[in-house]
Amino acid sequence: LDKLPREAIAKDFQFWQKFLERSLANPLFVTDYDAKRTFSSLRTTGGNLYRHWKLFKEAEAAYLQALLIAPSNLAALMPVSSILWE
């Protein structure tokens, strides 16, 4: 690919927005450390892909979503801090 298709990016964010709405309203999810870390790591991977493609606005948003899921996720905190610093 020369670039990531905008429609794929839009679908990705739609998926994660719905996921966040459902999951963060579910007390079982909110108290499940392993589930939160797993999904936060998955979202961080999406942020890493956006960062690789130099889509810094999208990367920042994905990392912030990962931190909403698991605020202690350093794998999301470090790159978003770097983006914000720059």
NUVO-210152 format. One record per atom (N, C-alpha, C): residue in three letters; y, x, z. Coordinates in pm, whole numbers, padded with zeros to 5 digits, always signed. Layout:
BEGIN
alaYXZ
...
//
This chain:
BEGIN
leu-00119+00083+00000
leu+00000+00000+00000
leu+00125+00087+00000
asp+00224+00042-00071
asp+00355+00108-00066
asp+00432+00069+00059
lys+00409-00055+00103
lys+00474-00106+00224
lys+00392-00223+00276
leu+00418-00258+00401
leu+00350-00374+00458
leu+00414-00501+00405
pro+00332-00596+00359
pro+00389-00722+00309
pro+00460-00799+00420
arg+00578-00848+00391
arg+00658-00924+00489
arg+00583-01046+00540
glu+00505-01111+00452
glu+00432-01230+00497
glu+00323-01193+00597
ala+00263-01076+00583
ala+00163-01030+00679
ala+00228-01001+00815
ile+00346-00943+00811
ile+00419-00915+00934
ile+00457-01046+01004
ala+00504-01142+00926
ala+00541-01273+00982
ala+00420-01341+01045
lys+00306-01338+00978
lys+00184-01399+01032
lys+00140-01330+01160
asp+00154-01198+01163
asp+00118-01122+01283
asp+00202-01167+01402
phe+00332-01177+01382
phe+00418-01218+01493
phe+00397-01364+01531
gln+00367-01450+01435
gln+00336-01589+01467
gln+00211-01597+01554
phe+00108-01520+01515
phe-00015-01519+01594
phe+00012-01476+01738
trp+00084-01363+01753
trp+00106-01310+01887
trp+00197-01399+01970
gln+00293-01466+01907
gln+00379-01557+01982
gln+00297-01673+02038
lys+00209-01730+01955
lys+00123-01839+02003
lys+00027-01789+02111
phe-00027-01669+02090
phe-00118-01611+02189
phe-00048-01595+02324
leu+00073-01542+02321
leu+00149-01522+02445
leu+00177-01654+02514
glu+00218-01753+02439
glu+00249-01884+02498
glu+00127-01942+02569
arg+00011-01933+02503
arg-00112-01989+02563
arg-00160-01904+02680
ser-00165-01776+02660
ser-00226-01687+02760
ser-00144-01674+02887
leu-00014-01657+02872
leu+00069-01637+02990
leu+00086-01765+03072
ala+00049-01878+03014
ala+00051-02005+03088
ala-00084-02033+03154
asn-00182-01949+03128
asn-00317-01970+03180
asn-00337-01883+03306
pro-00351-01946+03422
pro-00367-01869+03546
pro-00489-01778+03545
leu-00593-01816+03474
leu-00712-01731+03468
leu-00682-01602+03391
phe-00604-01613+03286
phe-00567-01494+03209
phe-00472-01407+03289
val-00373-01467+03349
val-00270-01394+03422
val-00329-01310+03535
thr-00439-01355+03592
thr-00501-01281+03702
thr-00617-01191+03657
asp-00645-01187+03528
asp-00756-01107+03476
asp-00703-00973+03425
tyr-00711-00872+03510
tyr-00657-00740+03478
tyr-00717-00684+03349
asp-00849-00693+03335
asp-00915-00636+03218
asp-00872-00705+03089
ala-00860-00835+03092
ala-00817-00909+02972
ala-00674-00872+02936
lys-00588-00865+03036
lys-00448-00829+03008
lys-00437-00689+02950
arg-00508-00593+03006
arg-00503-00456+02954
arg-00559-00450+02812
thr-00667-00522+02787
thr-00729-00519+02655
thr-00635-00576+02550
phe-00578-00692+02574
phe-00490-00753+02475
phe-00358-00679+02463
ser-00310-00622+02572
ser-00190-00541+02565
ser-00215-00416+02480
ser-00330-00356+02496
ser-00365-00239+02414
ser-00376-00277+02267
leu-00432-00392+02241
leu-00444-00439+02102
leu-00305-00458+02040
arg-00215-00517+02117
arg-00079-00537+02064
arg-00006-00404+02048
thr-00033-00310+02137
thr+00025-00177+02124
thr-00019-00111+01994
thr-00143-00132+01956
thr-00192-00077+01830
thr-00112-00134+01713
gly-00080-00262+01718
gly+00006-00320+01615
gly+00142-00254+01613
gly+00198-00229+01730
gly+00325-00158+01739
gly+00316-00019+01678
asn+00205+00048+01703
asn+00185+00181+01646
asn+00182+00177+01493
leu+00120+00074+01439
leu+00118+00059+01293
leu+00259+00038+01238
tyr+00335-00047+01302
tyr+00473-00069+01258
tyr+00555+00059+01269
arg+00535+00131+01377
arg+00609+00256+01394
arg+00571+00356+01286
his+00443+00363+01253
his+00398+00452+01147
his+00468+00422+01015
trp+00486+00294+00988
trp+00552+00252+00863
trp+00704+00255+00876
lys+00754+00305+00987
lys+00898+00316+01013
lys+00968+00180+01018
leu+00893+00082+01065
leu+00947-00052+01088
leu+00979-00060+01238
phe+01088+00005+01276
phe+01117+00025+01418
phe+01152-00103+01491
lys+01218-00196+01425
lys+01250-00325+01487
lys+01121-00401+01520
glu+01029-00402+01426
glu+00901-00470+01447
glu+00817-00398+01551
ala+00819-00265+01547
ala+00744-00187+01646
ala+00796-00216+01787
glu+00928-00215+01802
glu+00987-00245+01932
glu+00944-00382+01982
ala+00950-00482+01895
ala+00912-00618+01934
ala+00765-00624+01975
ala+00679-00556+01901
ala+00536-00556+01933
ala+00510-00487+02067
tyr+00576-00373+02090
tyr+00560-00304+02218
tyr+00609-00391+02334
leu+00719-00460+02315
leu+00770-00547+02421
leu+00674-00662+02449
gln+00609-00714+02343
gln+00507-00816+02365
gln+00390-00760+02444
ala+00350-00636+02412
ala+00242-00572+02486
ala+00279-00558+02633
leu+00404-00526+02660
leu+00449-00512+02797
leu+00460-00646+02870
leu+00484-00753+02797
leu+00480-00887+02858
leu+00340-00917+02909
ile+00241-00874+02834
ile+00102-00899+02873
ile+00063-00811+02991
ala+00094-00682+02982
ala+00058-00588+03089
ala+00173-00489+03108
pro+00263-00517+03201
pro+00380-00432+03221
pro+00349-00287+03257
ser+00230-00261+03304
ser+00194-00124+03342
ser+00134-00043+03228
asn+00134-00098+03108
asn+00075-00030+02992
asn+00166+00083+02944
leu+00136+00205+02987
leu+00217+00320+02948
leu+00209+00349+02800
ala+00098+00310+02736
ala+00084+00332+02592
ala+00186+00250+02514
ala+00237+00143+02570
ala+00343+00064+02508
ala+00480+00106+02560
leu+00487+00140+02687
leu+00614+00175+02748
leu+00676+00302+02690
met+00594+00402+02668
met+00646+00531+02619
met+00705+00519+02477
pro+00635+00460+02381
pro+00693+00453+02248
pro+00814+00360+02239
val+00814+00248+02313
val+00931+00161+02308
val+01049+00230+02372
ser+01027+00308+02475
ser+01136+00385+02535
ser+01192+00485+02435
ser+01104+00547+02361
ser+01147+00643+02258
ser+01230+00576+02149
ile+01186+00461+02104
ile+01259+00386+02001
ile+01396+00348+02054
leu+01401+00296+02176
leu+01529+00255+02234
leu+01621+00374+02258
trp+01564+00487+02293
trp+01643+00607+02315
trp+01710+00652+02185
glu+01632+00649+02078
glu+01683+00694+01948
glu+01784+00596+01895
//
